[in-house]
């Protein structure tokens, strides 16, 4: 992945454009197209930004075509990018839980492998949050 010393911060419009192109590429089930798109992102963006574009793209693909989502994870996403996506999502979920009043070390924690461990209450809160986001997206409202 790119380790450019100059930080690159995508604008909302750039993120939308890059993720729309990536979703279309991933939905083709074409390994060559997908790998070329990922390589292009790796050449142009730092690892965190690149993983963020893929994370947004994968989330959109999941709602559009779950089979294409699974195919993309299994065939295209490099291991280092998956680790960065895991790091981003774990930090975001942890922040959401703290913002909702959950206590690190009590209601949630990371195990030795870096996997997020949730209490039943924390798991229910995150499940409810995901269900609410899905319902709002289907009705045309974005969070």
FENFEN-V705882 format. One record per residue. N is the residue number from 1. RES is the residue in three letters. SS is DSSP state (H for helix, E for strand, C for the rest). Layout:
# FENFEN-V705882
n = <N | N>
res = <RES | RES>
ss = <SS | SS>
This chain:
# FENFEN-V705882
n = <1 | 2 | 3 | 4 | 5 | 6 | 7 | 8 | 9 | 10 | 11 | 12 | 13 | 14 | 15 | 16 | 17 | 18 | 19 | 20 | 21 | 22 | 23 | 24 | 25 | 26 | 27 | 28 | 29 | 30 | 31 | 32 | 33 | 34 | 35 | 36 | 37 | 38 | 39 | 40 | 41 | 42 | 43 | 44 | 45 | 46 | 47 | 48 | 49 | 50 | 51 | 52 | 53 | 54 | 55 | 56 | 57 | 58 | 59 | 60 | 61 | 62 | 63 | 64 | 65 | 66 | 67 | 68 | 69 | 70 | 71 | 72 | 73 | 74 | 75 | 76 | 77 | 78 | 79 | 80 | 81 | 82 | 83 | 84 | 85 | 86 | 87 | 88 | 89 | 90 | 91 | 92 | 93 | 94 | 95 | 96 | 97 | 98 | 99 | 100 | 101 | 102 | 103 | 104 | 105 | 106 | 107 | 108 | 109 | 110 | 111 | 112 | 113 | 114 | 115 | 116 | 117 | 118 | 119 | 120 | 121 | 122 | 123 | 124 | 125 | 126 | 127 | 128 | 129 | 130 | 131 | 132 | 133 | 134 | 135 | 136 | 137 | 138 | 139 | 140 | 141 | 142 | 143>
res = <UNK | UNK | UNK | UNK | UNK | UNK | UNK | UNK | UNK | UNK | UNK | UNK | UNK | UNK | UNK | UNK | UNK | UNK | UNK | UNK | UNK | UNK | UNK | UNK | UNK | UNK | UNK | UNK | UNK | UNK | UNK | UNK | UNK | UNK | UNK | UNK | UNK | UNK | UNK | UNK | UNK | UNK | UNK | UNK | UNK | UNK | UNK | UNK | UNK | UNK | UNK | UNK | UNK | UNK | UNK | UNK | UNK | UNK | UNK | UNK | UNK | UNK | UNK | UNK | UNK | UNK | UNK | UNK | UNK | UNK | UNK | UNK | UNK | UNK | UNK | UNK | UNK | UNK | UNK | UNK | UNK | UNK | UNK | UNK | UNK | UNK | UNK | UNK | UNK | UNK | UNK | UNK | UNK | UNK | UNK | UNK | UNK | UNK | UNK | UNK | UNK | UNK | UNK | UNK | UNK | UNK | UNK | UNK | UNK | UNK | UNK | UNK | UNK | UNK | UNK | UNK | UNK | UNK | UNK | UNK | UNK | UNK | UNK | UNK | UNK | UNK | UNK | UNK | UNK | UNK | UNK | UNK | UNK | UNK | UNK | UNK | UNK | UNK | UNK | UNK | UNK | UNK | UNK>
ss = <C | E | C | C | C | C | C | C | C | C | C | H | H | H | H | H | H | H | H | H | H | H | H | H | H | H | H | C | C | C | H | H | H | H | H | H | H | H | H | H | H | H | H | H | C | E | H | H | H | H | H | H | H | H | H | H | H | H | H | H | H | H | H | H | C | H | H | H | H | H | H | H | H | H | H | C | C | C | H | H | H | H | H | H | H | H | H | H | H | H | H | H | H | H | H | H | H | H | H | C | C | C | C | E | C | C | C | E | E | E | C | C | C | C | C | E | E | E | C | H | H | H | H | H | H | H | H | H | H | H | H | H | H | H | H | H | H | H | C | C | C | C | C>
